[in-house]
Amino acid sequence: MNDAANVNLSGRERIVDPPIIDFLAHDPQLRAYVAEFIPDPHISRERKESVRVPDETATARRLRELLEEVTSLLRASARVVKIAHAGRDSFDFYTENGELLQLQDSPSPQFSFDIYAVLQVLSQEVQLEFLAQRRLGRVAG
């Protein structure tokens, strides 16, 4: 992670503040969630950070619960198992049966804000796990 963050935090059109989840998925072989996120600039000057969250941790349990909440809010036909930042204020959600749901297709502004609220909590959880692992020397930074 050599690129310094150049995140413009000004502007009225911004809906989501860092940390912002950029990618989250469960890797069964690693038995962990893998995540990339845009950190709060007070936490890291890097453009993106990454962290692996082992299944047996409390953070992994919270990530599962938050993914269940996203699944419920989206009224998805199957569990959401992957989230990818699709640029600016847009996110893509992938279900376990391969369905792609896009936030840009949301039915109302309130629906979008509800999803953003859960994404913000999810992003905070990932960033907190990153901080805990950095403190223990498990991640660079």
Secondary structure, DSSP 8 states (H G I E B T S, - for coil): ---B-------TT----SSEEEEEEEETTTTEEEEEEE--TTT--BS-EEEEEETTSHHHHHHHHHHHHHHHHHT-SS-EEEEEE-STT-EEEEETTS-EEEGGG-S-HHHHHHHHHHHHHHHHHHHHHHHHHHHTTSS--
